[in-house]
């Protein structure tokens, strides 16, 4: 089979828009040099010479993008879920992340994370590392070798954290980040750097200002957290009293969209002003429903962001979210949207299955460019799903089989094929 040019046959499902799901039963997805040439009911003459991988009656969907995940938190997922955000950070997160100063521990932990991510439904991910350079580069090296396509961030923080994780000052943090960028520049084709101020409370003004300058120098994207928790928002206002909203802190330092590709996790309690700022600057929202439940943060108004045209995708937020499954993430996104509609704003209808599927594939995938769909011109990321282990007496349509898989993937579903950027991973 040609590594980047081939045809996949099966029941193909992909998003055209957030409301429109395209279904082609026993169709053919044509991939040439890693790029989709489209989905067809029969193979066009000009592609007859390409090798065909026939997956029979299985479902074939685009690969999914996890827009927000913390790799160093993977060892303690499922622990400490009775705490709110700030207590959880101090009790579990910061002590665990400090262990990544030990290269031996970091390598052991990151190998497990990358192996499991490779087996998951995620073909792309936007990932937080830690402040530690050797550990972060090892993570990039492992991810690059996995065939997954990722952004990886060396975290910056010089205040309001444990001593083990506090970088000495803004200068030291910035020098360390610049050294990391020099060391990894162009080194890992599948693992790209992304600037990563952990969140505004852990970054001094001089550090944020310096990161803004590094962004301009290197033209890098940015990831961070925004308006996740009410006490966090109040804390940001105390630390940056001049700011008009939490997002304004990042904007002030050139780290909030516009010419800077930016993804902000959570956005649970964004004010009207902040929503307008996100919309104006094209800032991505990484919706992390399971994490927002586990840490008692609240419910993000995703319908509002979709209506405003704010680019939005889904994130597992390991280990605030305990589960790496993007199928679980979709089901949770639909579930919490129903609670938001019932309890917070009955003018904001719950998410549909089609919309949740869009968020997990094309919506989040667009952070990487043209990916997350099988439309012509898109990079081919694909998942092959075997749902025969999810037993039923009913005759189901292809769309119903997909919906059922979203909810029951862990009950009998099997991921039997995976492709990223036109390359077969398994």
DRENDO-1510 file (C-alpha; in Angstrom, 1 decimal, always signed):
<recs>
REC; n; res; u; v; w
REC; 1; UNK; +0.0; +0.0; +0.0 .
REC; 2; UNK; +1.4; +3.4; -0.9 .
REC; 3; UNK; +2.1; +5.2; +2.3 .
REC; 4; UNK; +0.3; +8.5; +1.4 .
REC; 5; UNK; -1.8; +7.5; -1.7 .
REC; 6; UNK; -4.6; +5.0; -1.4 .
REC; 7; UNK; -8.3; +4.5; -1.3 .
REC; 8; UNK; -10.4; +3.5; +1.8 .
REC; 9; UNK; -13.7; +1.7; +1.2 .
REC; 10; UNK; -16.5; +1.5; +3.8 .
REC; 11; UNK; -19.4; +3.5; +5.3 .
REC; 12; UNK; -18.0; +7.0; +5.3 .
REC; 13; UNK; -19.3; +9.8; +7.6 .
REC; 14; UNK; -17.9; +13.3; +7.9 .
REC; 15; UNK; -19.0; +16.8; +8.6 .
REC; 16; UNK; -19.6; +19.3; +5.8 .
REC; 17; UNK; -20.9; +22.0; +8.2 .
REC; 18; UNK; -21.8; +21.9; +11.9 .
REC; 19; UNK; -25.3; +21.0; +10.9 .
REC; 20; UNK; -24.7; +18.7; +8.0 .
REC; 21; UNK; -23.3; +15.2; +8.2 .
REC; 22; UNK; -22.4; +13.5; +4.9 .
REC; 23; UNK; -23.0; +9.8; +4.8 .
REC; 24; UNK; -21.8; +7.6; +1.9 .
REC; 25; UNK; -22.5; +3.9; +2.3 .
REC; 26; UNK; -19.9; +1.6; +0.8 .
REC; 27; UNK; -18.2; +4.6; -0.6 .
REC; 28; UNK; -14.6; +5.3; -1.5 .
REC; 29; UNK; -12.3; +7.9; +0.1 .
REC; 30; UNK; -9.5; +8.8; -2.3 .
REC; 31; UNK; -6.2; +10.0; -0.7 .
REC; 32; UNK; -3.4; +11.2; -2.9 .
REC; 33; UNK; -0.1; +12.3; -1.2 .
REC; 34; UNK; -2.0; +12.6; +2.1 .
REC; 35; UNK; -4.8; +14.8; +0.7 .
REC; 36; UNK; -8.4; +13.9; +0.1 .
REC; 37; UNK; -9.6; +14.0; -3.5 .
REC; 38; UNK; -13.1; +13.4; -2.3 .
REC; 39; UNK; -15.6; +10.6; -1.4 .
REC; 40; UNK; -17.2; +8.7; -4.3 .
REC; 41; UNK; -19.8; +6.0; -4.8 .
REC; 42; UNK; -17.5; +4.4; -7.4 .
REC; 43; UNK; -13.8; +4.9; -8.0 .
REC; 44; UNK; -13.2; +7.6; -10.7 .
REC; 45; UNK; -11.2; +6.3; -13.6 .
REC; 46; UNK; -8.2; +8.5; -12.9 .
REC; 47; UNK; -7.7; +6.8; -9.5 .
REC; 48; UNK; -8.2; +3.2; -10.6 .
REC; 49; UNK; -4.5; +2.4; -10.1 .
REC; 50; UNK; -4.5; +3.3; -6.4 .
REC; 51; UNK; -4.5; +0.5; -3.9 .
REC; 52; UNK; -7.8; -0.1; -2.1 .
REC; 53; UNK; -8.2; -1.0; +1.5 .
REC; 54; UNK; -11.7; -2.5; +1.8 .
REC; 55; UNK; -13.1; -2.3; +5.4 .
REC; 56; UNK; -16.4; -4.0; +4.5 .
REC; 57; UNK; -19.3; -2.8; +6.6 .
REC; 58; UNK; -17.3; -0.8; +9.1 .
REC; 59; UNK; -17.6; +2.9; +9.7 .
REC; 60; UNK; -14.9; +5.3; +8.6 .
REC; 61; UNK; -14.8; +8.8; +10.1 .
REC; 62; UNK; -12.3; +11.6; +10.2 .
REC; 63; UNK; -9.7; +11.5; +13.0 .
REC; 64; UNK; -10.4; +13.7; +16.0 .
REC; 65; UNK; -8.5; +16.6; +17.5 .
REC; 66; UNK; -8.1; +16.9; +21.3 .
REC; 67; UNK; -7.7; +20.7; +21.6 .
REC; 68; UNK; -6.6; +20.6; +25.2 .
REC; 69; UNK; -4.7; +17.9; +27.1 .
REC; 70; UNK; -2.0; +18.0; +29.8 .
REC; 71; UNK; +0.4; +15.1; +29.1 .
REC; 72; UNK; +2.2; +15.2; +32.5 .
REC; 73; UNK; -1.1; +14.8; +34.4 .
REC; 74; UNK; -1.9; +11.5; +32.7 .
REC; 75; UNK; -0.5; +9.4; +35.7 .
REC; 76; UNK; -3.1; +10.7; +38.2 .
REC; 77; UNK; -6.2; +10.9; +36.0 .
REC; 78; UNK; -9.3; +9.8; +38.0 .
REC; 79; UNK; -7.9; +11.1; +41.3 .
REC; 80; UNK; -8.9; +14.1; +43.3 .
REC; 81; UNK; -12.2; +14.7; +41.5 .
REC; 82; UNK; -13.8; +16.0; +44.8 .
REC; 83; UNK; -11.8; +19.2; +44.6 .
REC; 84; UNK; -12.3; +22.5; +42.8 .
REC; 85; UNK; -9.7; +23.8; +40.3 .
REC; 86; UNK; -7.3; +25.8; +42.5 .
REC; 87; UNK; -7.2; +23.3; +45.4 .
REC; 88; UNK; -6.9; +20.5; +42.8 .
REC; 89; UNK; -3.9; +22.2; +41.2 .
REC; 90; UNK; -2.1; +22.6; +44.6 .
REC; 91; UNK; -3.0; +19.2; +45.9 .
REC; 92; UNK; -2.4; +17.0; +42.8 .
REC; 93; UNK; -1.2; +18.8; +39.7 .
REC; 94; UNK; +1.7; +20.8; +40.8 .
REC; 95; UNK; +3.3; +18.0; +42.9 .
REC; 96; UNK; +3.0; +15.6; +40.0 .
REC; 97; UNK; +4.3; +18.0; +37.4 .
REC; 98; UNK; +7.4; +18.8; +39.6 .
REC; 99; UNK; +8.4; +15.1; +39.2 .
REC; 100; UNK; +9.2; +15.8; +35.5 .
REC; 101; UNK; +12.4; +17.5; +36.6 .
REC; 102; UNK; +13.6; +13.8; +36.8 .
REC; 103; UNK; +14.3; +12.8; +33.1 .
REC; 104; UNK; +13.9; +9.1; +34.0 .
REC; 105; UNK; +10.5; +9.6; +35.5 .
REC; 106; UNK; +9.4; +11.9; +32.6 .
REC; 107; UNK; +10.4; +9.4; +30.0 .
REC; 108; UNK; +8.6; +6.5; +31.7 .
REC; 109; UNK; +5.4; +8.6; +32.1 .
REC; 110; UNK; +5.5; +10.2; +28.6 .
REC; 111; UNK; +6.0; +6.8; +26.9 .
REC; 112; UNK; +2.7; +5.6; +28.6 .
REC; 113; UNK; +0.9; +8.8; +27.6 .
REC; 114; UNK; +2.0; +8.6; +23.9 .
REC; 115; UNK; +1.3; +4.9; +23.6 .
REC; 116; UNK; -2.2; +5.4; +24.9 .
REC; 117; UNK; -2.8; +8.5; +22.8 .
REC; 118; UNK; -1.7; +6.6; +19.7 .
REC; 119; UNK; -4.3; +3.9; +20.4 .
REC; 120; UNK; -7.1; +6.5; +21.0 .
REC; 121; UNK; -9.4; +8.2; +18.6 .
REC; 122; UNK; -7.3; +11.3; +18.6 .
REC; 123; UNK; -5.1; +11.9; +15.5 .
REC; 124; UNK; -4.1; +15.4; +16.5 .
REC; 125; UNK; -3.8; +17.1; +19.9 .
REC; 126; UNK; -2.7; +20.4; +21.5 .
REC; 127; UNK; -0.7; +19.5; +24.5 .
REC; 128; UNK; +0.7; +21.1; +27.6 .
REC; 129; UNK; +4.1; +19.8; +28.9 .
REC; 130; UNK; +5.8; +21.2; +32.0 .
REC; 131; UNK; +8.5; +23.9; +32.6 .
REC; 132; UNK; +11.2; +21.3; +32.1 .
REC; 133; UNK; +13.2; +21.4; +28.8 .
REC; 134; UNK; +14.6; +17.8; +28.7 .
REC; 135; UNK; +11.2; +16.3; +29.5 .
REC; 136; UNK; +9.3; +18.5; +27.0 .
REC; 137; UNK; +11.7; +17.7; +24.2 .
REC; 138; UNK; +11.4; +14.0; +25.0 .
REC; 139; UNK; +7.6; +14.3; +24.8 .
REC; 140; UNK; +8.0; +16.0; +21.4 .
REC; 141; UNK; +10.3; +13.2; +20.2 .
REC; 142; UNK; +8.0; +10.4; +21.2 .
REC; 143; UNK; +4.9; +12.2; +19.7 .
REC; 144; UNK; +6.8; +12.8; +16.5 .
REC; 145; UNK; +7.7; +9.1; +16.2 .
REC; 146; UNK; +4.1; +8.1; +16.9 .
REC; 147; UNK; +2.9; +9.6; +13.6 .
REC; 148; UNK; +0.3; +11.7; +15.4 .
REC; 149; UNK; +0.3; +15.4; +14.6 .
REC; 150; UNK; +0.5; +17.7; +17.6 .
REC; 151; UNK; +1.4; +21.0; +19.1 .
REC; 152; UNK; +3.4; +20.8; +22.3 .
REC; 153; UNK; +4.1; +23.5; +24.8 .
REC; 154; UNK; +6.9; +24.1; +27.3 .
REC; 155; UNK; +4.9; +25.7; +30.1 .
REC; 156; UNK; +5.8; +29.2; +31.5 .
REC; 157; UNK; +5.1; +30.2; +35.1 .
REC; 158; UNK; +7.1; +32.5; +37.4 .
REC; 159; UNK; +4.6; +33.2; +40.2 .
REC; 160; UNK; +1.7; +31.7; +42.3 .
REC; 161; UNK; +2.8; +28.1; +42.1 .
REC; 162; UNK; +4.9; +25.7; +44.2 .
REC; 163; UNK; +8.6; +26.4; +44.6 .
REC; 164; UNK; +9.5; +23.3; +42.5 .
REC; 165; UNK; +7.6; +24.6; +39.5 .
REC; 166; UNK; +8.2; +28.3; +39.8 .
REC; 167; UNK; +10.7; +29.6; +37.3 .
REC; 168; UNK; +13.1; +32.0; +39.0 .
REC; 169; UNK; +11.8; +35.1; +37.2 .
REC; 170; UNK; +10.5; +36.2; +33.8 .
REC; 171; UNK; +14.0; +36.5; +32.3 .
REC; 172; UNK; +14.9; +32.9; +33.3 .
REC; 173; UNK; +11.5; +31.6; +32.0 .
REC; 174; UNK; +12.0; +33.4; +28.7 .
REC; 175; UNK; +15.6; +32.4; +28.2 .
REC; 176; UNK; +14.6; +28.8; +28.8 .
REC; 177; UNK; +11.7; +29.0; +26.3 .
REC; 178; UNK; +14.0; +30.6; +23.7 .
REC; 179; UNK; +16.5; +27.8; +24.2 .
REC; 180; UNK; +13.8; +25.2; +23.8 .
REC; 181; UNK; +12.7; +26.8; +20.6 .
REC; 182; UNK; +16.2; +26.9; +19.2 .
REC; 183; UNK; +16.8; +23.3; +20.1 .
REC; 184; UNK; +13.6; +21.9; +18.6 .
REC; 185; UNK; +13.2; +24.2; +15.6 .
REC; 186; UNK; +12.4; +22.1; +12.5 .
REC; 187; UNK; +13.5; +19.0; +14.4 .
REC; 188; UNK; +10.2; +17.2; +14.7 .
REC; 189; UNK; +7.9; +17.3; +11.6 .
REC; 190; UNK; +4.9; +16.0; +13.4 .
REC; 191; UNK; +5.4; +17.8; +16.8 .
REC; 192; UNK; +5.3; +21.5; +16.6 .
REC; 193; UNK; +6.0; +24.1; +19.4 .
REC; 194; UNK; +3.3; +26.3; +20.9 .
REC; 195; UNK; +3.7; +29.1; +23.4 .
REC; 196; UNK; +2.2; +28.1; +26.7 .
REC; 197; UNK; +1.7; +30.5; +29.5 .
REC; 198; UNK; +0.0; +28.2; +32.0 .
REC; 199; UNK; -2.7; +30.7; +32.9 .
REC; 200; UNK; -2.6; +34.4; +33.7 .
REC; 201; UNK; -2.3; +34.0; +37.6 .
REC; 202; UNK; +1.0; +32.1; +37.2 .
REC; 203; UNK; +2.6; +34.5; +34.8 .
REC; 204; UNK; +3.9; +38.0; +35.8 .
REC; 205; UNK; +3.4; +41.0; +33.5 .
REC; 206; UNK; +7.1; +40.9; +32.4 .
REC; 207; UNK; +6.8; +37.2; +31.5 .
REC; 208; UNK; +3.6; +37.7; +29.5 .
REC; 209; UNK; +5.2; +40.7; +27.7 .
REC; 210; UNK; +8.3; +38.7; +26.8 .
REC; 211; UNK; +6.1; +35.8; +25.5 .
REC; 212; UNK; +4.4; +38.3; +23.3 .
REC; 213; UNK; +7.8; +39.3; +21.9 .
REC; 214; UNK; +8.8; +35.7; +21.4 .
REC; 215; UNK; +5.5; +35.1; +19.6 .
REC; 216; UNK; +6.3; +37.8; +17.1 .
REC; 217; UNK; +9.8; +36.6; +16.6 .
REC; 218; UNK; +8.9; +33.0; +16.0 .
REC; 219; UNK; +5.4; +33.3; +14.6 .
REC; 220; UNK; +4.1; +30.7; +17.0 .
REC; 221; UNK; +0.5; +29.8; +18.1 .
REC; 222; UNK; -0.5; +30.2; +21.8 .
REC; 223; UNK; -2.5; +28.0; +24.2 .
REC; 224; UNK; -3.7; +28.8; +27.7 .
REC; 225; UNK; -6.7; +28.7; +30.0 .
REC; 226; UNK; -9.5; +31.2; +30.2 .
REC; 227; UNK; -12.4; +31.9; +32.6 .
REC; 228; UNK; -12.6; +28.3; +33.8 .
REC; 229; UNK; -13.6; +28.9; +37.5 .
REC; 230; UNK; -15.2; +31.9; +39.3 .
REC; 231; UNK; -12.6; +32.1; +42.0 .
REC; 232; UNK; -9.9; +32.0; +39.2 .
REC; 233; UNK; -11.6; +35.0; +37.4 .
REC; 234; UNK; -11.7; +37.0; +40.6 .
REC; 235; UNK; -8.0; +36.2; +41.2 .
REC; 236; UNK; -7.1; +37.4; +37.8 .
REC; 237; UNK; -8.9; +40.7; +38.4 .
REC; 238; UNK; -6.9; +41.2; +41.6 .
REC; 239; UNK; -3.6; +40.4; +39.9 .
REC; 240; UNK; -4.3; +42.6; +36.9 .
REC; 241; UNK; -6.7; +45.3; +38.2 .
REC; 242; UNK; -6.3; +47.3; +35.0 .
REC; 243; UNK; -7.8; +44.6; +32.8 .
REC; 244; UNK; -11.4; +44.8; +31.6 .
REC; 245; UNK; -11.7; +41.0; +31.5 .
REC; 246; UNK; -9.6; +37.9; +31.8 .
REC; 247; UNK; -9.1; +37.7; +28.1 .
REC; 248; UNK; -7.9; +41.3; +28.0 .
REC; 249; UNK; -4.9; +40.3; +30.0 .
REC; 250; UNK; -3.7; +38.0; +27.2 .
REC; 251; UNK; -4.7; +40.5; +24.5 .
REC; 252; UNK; -2.8; +43.3; +26.2 .
REC; 253; UNK; +0.4; +41.3; +25.7 .
REC; 254; UNK; -0.3; +40.1; +22.2 .
REC; 255; UNK; -1.3; +36.6; +23.1 .
REC; 256; UNK; -5.0; +36.5; +22.2 .
REC; 257; UNK; -5.8; +35.9; +18.6 .
REC; 258; UNK; -5.8; +38.4; +15.8 .
REC; 259; UNK; -2.6; +37.6; +13.9 .
REC; 260; UNK; -1.8; +35.0; +16.6 .
REC; 261; UNK; -3.4; +31.6; +16.3 .
REC; 262; UNK; -4.8; +31.1; +19.8 .
REC; 263; UNK; -6.7; +28.4; +21.7 .
REC; 264; UNK; -8.1; +29.0; +25.1 .
REC; 265; UNK; -9.4; +26.1; +27.2 .
REC; 266; UNK; -12.8; +26.2; +29.0 .
REC; 267; UNK; -14.3; +29.7; +28.7 .
REC; 268; UNK; -17.0; +28.6; +31.1 .
REC; 269; UNK; -17.8; +32.0; +32.6 .
REC; 270; UNK; -16.7; +34.4; +29.9 .
REC; 271; UNK; -18.4; +37.8; +30.1 .
REC; 272; UNK; -20.2; +39.5; +27.2 .
REC; 273; UNK; -17.1; +41.7; +26.7 .
REC; 274; UNK; -14.8; +38.6; +26.6 .
REC; 275; UNK; -17.0; +36.8; +24.2 .
REC; 276; UNK; -16.9; +39.8; +21.8 .
REC; 277; UNK; -13.1; +39.9; +22.2 .
REC; 278; UNK; -12.9; +36.2; +21.3 .
REC; 279; UNK; -15.1; +36.7; +18.3 .
REC; 280; UNK; -13.2; +39.7; +17.1 .
REC; 281; UNK; -9.8; +38.0; +17.4 .
REC; 282; UNK; -10.8; +34.6; +16.2 .
REC; 283; UNK; -9.8; +32.9; +19.4 .
REC; 284; UNK; -10.5; +29.1; +19.6 .
REC; 285; UNK; -12.5; +27.7; +22.5 .
REC; 286; UNK; -11.4; +24.2; +23.7 .
REC; 287; UNK; -14.6; +22.9; +25.3 .
REC; 288; UNK; -13.7; +20.4; +28.1 .
REC; 289; UNK; -17.1; +19.2; +29.4 .
REC; 290; UNK; -15.9; +16.3; +31.6 .
REC; 291; UNK; -13.2; +18.4; +33.3 .
REC; 292; UNK; -15.8; +21.2; +33.9 .
REC; 293; UNK; -18.0; +18.6; +35.7 .
REC; 294; UNK; -15.2; +17.0; +37.7 .
REC; 295; UNK; -13.7; +20.2; +39.0 .
REC; 296; UNK; -17.2; +21.8; +39.6 .
REC; 297; UNK; -16.3; +24.7; +37.2 .
REC; 298; UNK; -19.7; +24.9; +35.5 .
REC; 299; UNK; -21.1; +24.5; +32.0 .
REC; 300; UNK; -19.6; +26.4; +29.0 .
REC; 301; UNK; -22.2; +28.1; +26.8 .
REC; 302; UNK; -21.1; +26.3; +23.6 .
REC; 303; UNK; -24.3; +27.1; +21.7 .
REC; 304; UNK; -23.6; +30.8; +22.2 .
REC; 305; UNK; -20.1; +30.4; +20.8 .
REC; 306; UNK; -21.3; +28.5; +17.8 .
REC; 307; UNK; -24.0; +31.1; +17.1 .
REC; 308; UNK; -21.3; +33.9; +17.4 .
REC; 309; UNK; -19.1; +32.1; +14.9 .
REC; 310; UNK; -16.3; +31.6; +17.4 .
REC; 311; UNK; -14.1; +28.6; +16.3 .
REC; 312; UNK; -14.7; +25.8; +18.8 .
REC; 313; UNK; -13.5; +22.2; +19.4 .
REC; 314; UNK; -13.4; +19.7; +22.2 .
REC; 315; UNK; -10.7; +18.8; +24.7 .
REC; 316; UNK; -10.3; +16.0; +27.2 .
REC; 317; UNK; -8.3; +18.2; +29.6 .
REC; 318; UNK; -6.5; +15.2; +31.1 .
REC; 319; UNK; -6.4; +15.0; +34.1 .
REC; 320; UNK; -9.3; +17.4; +34.9 .
REC; 321; UNK; -11.1; +15.1; +32.5 .
REC; 322; UNK; -10.4; +11.5; +33.5 .
REC; 323; UNK; -11.0; +9.9; +30.1 .
REC; 324; UNK; -8.9; +10.2; +26.9 .
REC; 325; UNK; -11.8; +9.1; +24.7 .
REC; 326; UNK; -13.1; +11.8; +22.3 .
REC; 327; UNK; -16.3; +9.7; +22.0 .
REC; 328; UNK; -16.9; +10.2; +25.7 .
REC; 329; UNK; -16.0; +13.9; +25.2 .
REC; 330; UNK; -18.7; +14.2; +22.5 .
REC; 331; UNK; -21.3; +12.5; +24.6 .
REC; 332; UNK; -20.5; +14.7; +27.6 .
REC; 333; UNK; -20.7; +17.8; +25.5 .
REC; 334; UNK; -24.2; +16.9; +24.4 .
REC; 335; UNK; -25.2; +16.0; +28.0 .
REC; 336; UNK; -24.0; +19.2; +29.6 .
REC; 337; UNK; -25.5; +21.3; +26.9 .
REC; 338; UNK; -28.9; +19.8; +27.9 .
REC; 339; UNK; -28.3; +20.9; +31.5 .
REC; 340; UNK; -27.3; +24.4; +30.4 .
REC; 341; UNK; -30.5; +24.7; +28.3 .
REC; 342; UNK; -32.7; +23.4; +31.1 .
REC; 343; UNK; -31.0; +25.2; +34.0 .
REC; 344; UNK; -29.3; +28.3; +32.7 .
REC; 345; UNK; -30.7; +29.6; +29.4 .
REC; 346; UNK; -33.7; +28.0; +27.7 .
REC; 347; UNK; -33.0; +30.0; +24.6 .
REC; 348; UNK; -29.8; +28.0; +24.0 .
REC; 349; UNK; -30.8; +24.7; +22.6 .
REC; 350; UNK; -28.8; +21.6; +23.4 .
REC; 351; UNK; -26.1; +20.4; +21.0 .
REC; 352; UNK; -27.1; +17.8; +18.4 .
REC; 353; UNK; -25.1; +14.7; +17.6 .
REC; 354; UNK; -24.1; +16.4; +14.3 .
REC; 355; UNK; -22.8; +19.4; +16.1 .
REC; 356; UNK; -20.8; +17.4; +18.7 .
REC; 357; UNK; -19.3; +15.3; +15.9 .
REC; 358; UNK; -18.3; +18.5; +14.0 .
REC; 359; UNK; -16.6; +19.9; +17.2 .
REC; 360; UNK; -14.6; +16.8; +17.6 .
REC; 361; UNK; -13.5; +16.6; +14.0 .
REC; 362; UNK; -13.7; +19.5; +11.6 .
REC; 363; UNK; -14.2; +22.2; +14.3 .
REC; 364; UNK; -11.2; +21.4; +16.4 .
REC; 365; UNK; -9.2; +20.1; +13.4 .
REC; 366; UNK; -9.3; +23.5; +11.8 .
REC; 367; UNK; -6.7; +24.7; +14.4 .
REC; 368; UNK; -4.3; +22.6; +12.3 .
REC; 369; UNK; -5.6; +23.8; +9.0 .
REC; 370; UNK; -7.7; +21.8; +6.6 .
REC; 371; UNK; -8.2; +18.6; +8.6 .
REC; 372; UNK; -11.1; +16.8; +10.3 .
REC; 373; UNK; -13.2; +16.2; +7.2 .
REC; 374; UNK; -13.1; +14.1; +4.0 .
REC; 375; UNK; -13.9; +17.0; +1.8 .
REC; 376; UNK; -11.6; +17.5; -1.2 .
REC; 377; UNK; -8.4; +19.3; -0.2 .
REC; 378; UNK; -8.4; +18.1; +3.4 .
REC; 379; UNK; -5.5; +16.2; +4.9 .
REC; 380; UNK; -6.6; +12.6; +5.5 .
REC; 381; UNK; -7.0; +11.7; +9.1 .
REC; 382; UNK; -9.3; +8.7; +9.4 .
REC; 383; UNK; -10.6; +6.2; +12.0 .
REC; 384; UNK; -12.1; +2.8; +11.1 .
REC; 385; UNK; -14.7; +1.7; +13.6 .
REC; 386; UNK; -15.9; -1.8; +14.2 .
REC; 387; UNK; -19.3; -1.7; +16.0 .
REC; 388; UNK; -20.2; -5.4; +15.7 .
REC; 389; UNK; -19.5; -5.9; +19.4 .
REC; 390; UNK; -22.3; -3.4; +20.3 .
REC; 391; UNK; -25.1; -5.9; +19.9 .
REC; 392; UNK; -28.7; -5.1; +19.0 .
REC; 393; UNK; -31.7; -6.7; +17.3 .
REC; 394; UNK; -32.5; -3.4; +15.5 .
REC; 395; UNK; -31.7; -2.6; +11.9 .
REC; 396; UNK; -29.8; +0.7; +12.2 .
REC; 397; UNK; -29.0; +3.3; +9.6 .
REC; 398; UNK; -25.3; +4.3; +9.2 .
REC; 399; UNK; -26.0; +7.6; +11.0 .
REC; 400; UNK; -27.7; +5.7; +13.9 .
REC; 401; UNK; -24.7; +3.4; +14.1 .
REC; 402; UNK; -22.4; +6.4; +14.4 .
REC; 403; UNK; -24.5; +8.0; +17.1 .
REC; 404; UNK; -24.6; +4.7; +19.0 .
REC; 405; UNK; -20.9; +4.4; +18.7 .
REC; 406; UNK; -20.4; +7.9; +20.3 .
REC; 407; UNK; -22.2; +6.7; +23.4 .
REC; 408; UNK; -21.2; +3.1; +23.5 .
REC; 409; UNK; -17.6; +3.1; +22.1 .
REC; 410; UNK; -16.2; +1.7; +25.3 .
REC; 411; UNK; -18.9; -1.0; +25.6 .
REC; 412; UNK; -18.1; -3.0; +22.5 .
REC; 413; UNK; -16.6; -0.7; +19.9 .
REC; 414; UNK; -13.2; -1.3; +18.4 .
REC; 415; UNK; -10.8; +1.1; +16.6 .
REC; 416; UNK; -9.4; -1.2; +13.9 .
REC; 417; UNK; -7.7; +1.3; +11.7 .
REC; 418; UNK; -6.1; +4.8; +12.1 .
REC; 419; UNK; -4.6; +7.2; +9.7 .
REC; 420; UNK; -3.0; +10.6; +10.4 .
REC; 421; UNK; -1.8; +13.1; +7.7 .
REC; 422; UNK; -2.3; +10.4; +5.1 .
REC; 423; UNK; -0.2; +7.8; +6.9 .
REC; 424; UNK; -1.6; +4.5; +8.2 .
REC; 425; UNK; -0.7; +4.1; +11.9 .
REC; 426; UNK; -2.4; +0.7; +12.4 .
</recs>
